[in-house]
Amino acid sequence: MNNINTIMFDLDGTLLSIDMNDFEKYYFGSLIEAMKDFVAPEEFKNILLISTSDMIKNTEFKTNEEVFMASLESLVKDDFDEYQKRFANYYMKDFDILRKAVRDTTVMQEATSLLKEKGYELVIATNPLFPELAINKRIEWAGIDKNEFSYVSYFEKNHYCKPNIEYYEEILQNIGKKPEECMMVGNDVLEDLISGDLGIKTYLITDHMLNCKNIEIKADHIGSYIDFLKFAKEIPSRIN
């Protein structure tokens, strides 16, 4: 642990205490509702699935926004401008319904504040599937100060998605860190722990753990929110 100076955090299910089943129920339900007078729900779900899948699979140096929008435009043709307007309006207004699914987040608030006080650089390494506005709202719901984090991954600026290893390589390049200087804290066995393939230390949060593909868990540390707070209290300070 002596080499670690940077802690990277996933957002949903990690910094933001939220069950992903609840997240998906509120998110897809409200988004479909916002679109239903314009496009049939099943057709819209198929469009969203294809464009999101294209974005996740992309390995070219294009922003996630560029890939998603290009895929969307290829599917909806002349209706593209209307889709863009409706997505923007949704994230401005209707997206806030997801706040109903957020649970108590005080333990991670305390842990991140403590790590910051100890001199660690903090990063929000959330899967950049959402616009900056939507990610910033969820950071606010988590009750943490975005200004305490040196870097946040966004749909508009990042070029890859989890679980692509390029996602983590891009963050390391942007923050000027080597893998051995970093630890990734997250709740997804595939998306977050894959960072370990680069030599990044990993901490799996179990409260909202996801292991959709039932793969073997390979983490340097495993524990609950409470366990992570204890870890943050025990980790050496970097301030002399």
C-alpha positions as CSV (number, residue, x, y, z in Angstrom):
1,M,0.0,0.0,0.0
2,N,3.0,2.3,0.3
3,N,2.9,3.1,-3.4
4,I,-0.8,4.0,-3.5
5,N,-1.5,7.7,-3.8
6,T,-4.8,7.7,-5.8
7,I,-8.1,6.1,-5.0
8,M,-10.5,5.7,-7.9
9,F,-14.2,5.1,-7.2
10,D,-17.1,3.8,-9.1
11,L,-20.3,5.8,-8.6
12,D,-23.5,3.7,-8.8
13,G,-23.6,1.1,-6.1
14,T,-20.3,2.4,-4.6
15,L,-20.2,6.1,-3.8
16,L,-23.9,6.3,-4.5
17,S,-25.8,3.7,-2.5
18,I,-28.4,2.4,-4.9
19,D,-29.6,-1.0,-5.9
20,M,-29.1,-1.4,-9.6
21,N,-32.5,-3.1,-10.1
22,D,-34.1,0.0,-8.6
23,F,-31.9,2.2,-10.7
24,E,-32.9,0.4,-13.9
25,K,-36.6,0.3,-13.0
26,Y,-36.7,4.1,-12.4
27,Y,-34.4,5.0,-15.3
28,F,-35.9,2.9,-18.1
29,G,-39.4,3.5,-16.8
30,S,-39.1,7.3,-16.7
31,L,-37.2,7.5,-20.0
32,I,-39.7,5.4,-21.9
33,E,-42.5,7.5,-20.4
34,A,-40.8,10.6,-21.6
35,M,-40.6,9.2,-25.1
36,K,-43.9,7.3,-25.5
37,D,-45.8,10.0,-27.3
38,F,-43.1,10.0,-29.9
39,V,-42.0,6.4,-30.3
40,A,-43.5,3.1,-29.2
41,P,-41.9,1.7,-26.0
42,E,-40.6,-1.5,-27.5
43,E,-39.2,0.2,-30.5
44,F,-37.5,2.8,-28.3
45,K,-36.0,0.1,-26.0
46,N,-34.5,-1.6,-29.0
47,I,-33.0,1.6,-30.3
48,L,-31.6,2.5,-26.9
49,L,-30.2,-1.1,-26.5
50,I,-28.4,-1.0,-29.9
51,S,-26.9,2.5,-29.5
52,T,-25.7,1.7,-25.9
53,S,-24.3,-1.6,-27.0
54,D,-22.4,0.1,-29.9
55,M,-21.0,2.6,-27.4
56,I,-19.8,-0.1,-24.9
57,K,-18.2,-2.2,-27.6
58,N,-16.4,0.7,-29.2
59,T,-12.6,0.6,-29.2
60,E,-11.9,3.5,-31.5
61,F,-10.7,6.8,-30.2
62,K,-14.1,8.5,-30.4
63,T,-16.0,9.9,-27.4
64,N,-18.8,7.9,-26.1
65,E,-21.1,10.7,-27.0
66,E,-19.9,10.6,-30.7
67,V,-20.4,6.8,-30.9
68,F,-23.8,6.8,-29.2
69,M,-25.1,9.7,-31.3
70,A,-23.8,8.2,-34.6
71,S,-25.5,4.9,-33.8
72,L,-28.7,6.7,-32.8
73,E,-28.7,8.8,-36.0
74,S,-28.2,5.7,-38.2
75,L,-31.3,4.1,-36.5
76,V,-33.7,7.0,-36.4
77,K,-32.7,9.0,-39.5
78,D,-34.7,12.2,-39.9
79,D,-36.0,12.0,-36.3
80,F,-32.5,12.4,-34.9
81,D,-32.8,16.1,-33.9
82,E,-36.0,15.4,-32.0
83,Y,-34.4,12.5,-30.2
84,Q,-31.5,14.8,-29.2
85,K,-33.9,17.4,-27.8
86,R,-35.9,14.8,-25.9
87,F,-32.8,13.2,-24.3
88,A,-31.6,16.6,-23.2
89,N,-34.9,17.5,-21.7
90,Y,-35.2,14.2,-20.0
91,Y,-31.8,14.6,-18.2
92,M,-32.7,18.2,-17.2
93,K,-36.1,17.2,-15.6
94,D,-37.4,13.6,-15.5
95,F,-34.0,12.0,-14.6
96,D,-34.4,13.3,-11.0
97,I,-37.0,10.6,-10.3
98,L,-34.0,8.2,-9.8
99,R,-33.2,10.0,-6.5
100,K,-36.1,8.0,-5.0
101,A,-33.9,4.9,-5.2
102,V,-30.9,6.4,-3.4
103,R,-30.2,5.0,0.1
104,D,-28.1,6.3,2.9
105,T,-24.6,7.3,1.7
106,T,-23.0,8.8,4.9
107,V,-20.5,6.0,5.3
108,M,-18.8,6.6,1.9
109,Q,-19.0,10.4,2.5
110,E,-17.0,9.9,5.6
111,A,-14.6,7.5,4.0
112,T,-13.8,9.8,1.0
113,S,-13.5,12.9,3.2
114,L,-11.0,11.0,5.4
115,L,-8.9,9.8,2.4
116,K,-8.8,13.4,1.1
117,E,-7.7,14.7,4.5
118,K,-4.9,12.0,4.4
119,G,-3.6,13.4,1.2
120,Y,-4.9,10.9,-1.4
121,E,-5.9,12.0,-4.8
122,L,-9.5,11.0,-5.5
123,V,-11.1,10.1,-8.9
124,I,-14.6,9.2,-9.9
125,A,-14.3,6.4,-12.4
126,T,-18.0,5.9,-13.2
127,N,-18.9,4.1,-16.5
128,P,-19.4,7.1,-18.8
129,L,-22.6,6.0,-20.3
130,F,-24.4,9.2,-19.2
131,P,-24.1,12.9,-20.0
132,E,-22.2,15.1,-17.6
133,L,-25.4,16.6,-16.2
134,A,-26.7,13.2,-15.2
135,I,-23.4,12.1,-13.6
136,N,-23.1,15.4,-11.7
137,K,-26.6,14.9,-10.4
138,R,-25.8,11.5,-9.1
139,I,-22.6,12.8,-7.5
140,E,-24.7,15.4,-5.7
141,W,-27.2,12.7,-4.6
142,A,-24.3,10.8,-3.1
143,G,-23.7,13.8,-0.8
144,I,-20.1,14.2,-1.8
145,D,-18.2,17.3,-3.0
146,K,-17.2,16.9,-6.6
147,N,-14.4,19.4,-6.0
148,E,-12.6,16.9,-3.8
149,F,-12.1,14.7,-6.9
150,S,-9.4,15.5,-9.4
151,Y,-11.1,13.7,-12.3
152,V,-14.6,12.5,-13.3
153,S,-15.3,10.3,-16.3
154,Y,-18.1,11.6,-18.6
155,F,-20.0,10.6,-21.7
156,E,-18.9,13.7,-23.5
157,K,-15.1,13.4,-22.9
158,N,-14.2,9.7,-22.4
159,H,-13.5,7.4,-25.3
160,Y,-14.2,4.0,-23.9
161,C,-16.6,2.2,-21.5
162,K,-16.2,-0.4,-18.8
163,P,-15.2,-3.2,-19.0
164,N,-12.8,-2.2,-21.8
165,I,-9.3,-2.0,-20.3
166,E,-8.8,1.1,-22.5
167,Y,-11.2,2.9,-20.2
168,Y,-8.7,2.6,-17.3
169,E,-5.7,3.3,-19.4
170,E,-7.3,6.6,-20.5
171,I,-7.9,7.7,-16.9
172,L,-4.3,6.8,-15.9
173,Q,-3.1,8.9,-18.8
174,N,-5.3,11.8,-18.0
175,I,-4.3,11.9,-14.3
176,G,-0.7,11.2,-14.9
177,K,-0.5,8.1,-12.7
178,K,1.0,4.6,-13.0
179,P,-1.2,1.6,-12.2
180,E,0.7,0.7,-9.1
181,E,-0.1,4.2,-7.7
182,C,-3.8,3.5,-7.8
183,M,-6.6,1.6,-6.2
184,M,-10.0,1.0,-7.8
185,V,-13.0,0.8,-5.5
186,G,-16.2,-0.6,-7.0
187,N,-19.1,-3.0,-6.7
188,D,-19.0,-4.7,-10.1
189,V,-16.9,-7.8,-10.4
190,L,-16.3,-7.5,-14.1
191,E,-16.4,-3.8,-14.8
192,D,-14.4,-2.6,-11.8
193,L,-12.1,-5.5,-11.0
194,I,-10.8,-5.7,-14.6
195,S,-8.7,-2.7,-13.7
196,G,-6.5,-5.2,-11.7
197,D,-5.3,-6.5,-15.1
198,L,-3.3,-3.3,-15.4
199,G,-1.8,-3.7,-11.9
200,I,-4.2,-1.4,-10.2
201,K,-5.1,-2.5,-6.7
202,T,-8.8,-3.4,-6.3
203,Y,-11.4,-3.1,-3.5
204,L,-14.7,-4.8,-4.1
205,I,-17.7,-3.3,-2.3
206,T,-20.2,-6.0,-1.4
207,D,-23.3,-4.0,-0.4
208,H,-24.6,-3.7,-4.0
209,M,-22.3,-6.2,-5.5
210,L,-22.9,-7.1,-9.2
211,N,-21.5,-10.3,-10.8
212,C,-23.9,-10.7,-13.8
213,K,-21.6,-13.2,-15.5
214,N,-20.8,-15.2,-12.3
215,I,-17.1,-14.9,-12.9
216,E,-14.4,-15.7,-10.3
217,I,-13.8,-12.8,-7.9
218,K,-10.2,-11.6,-7.9
219,A,-9.8,-8.6,-5.7
220,D,-7.1,-7.4,-3.4
221,H,-9.7,-6.3,-0.8
222,I,-13.4,-7.3,-0.3
223,G,-15.7,-5.7,2.1
224,S,-18.9,-3.7,2.9
225,Y,-19.2,0.0,3.2
226,I,-18.4,-0.2,6.9
227,D,-15.4,-2.3,6.1
228,F,-14.2,0.3,3.6
229,L,-14.6,3.1,6.2
230,K,-12.4,1.0,8.6
231,F,-9.9,0.6,5.7
232,A,-9.9,4.4,5.1
233,K,-9.3,5.0,8.8
234,E,-6.4,2.5,8.9
235,I,-4.6,3.4,5.7
236,P,-1.5,5.5,6.3
237,S,-1.7,9.3,5.8
238,R,0.4,10.7,2.9
239,I,0.7,14.0,4.7
240,N,3.9,14.3,6.9
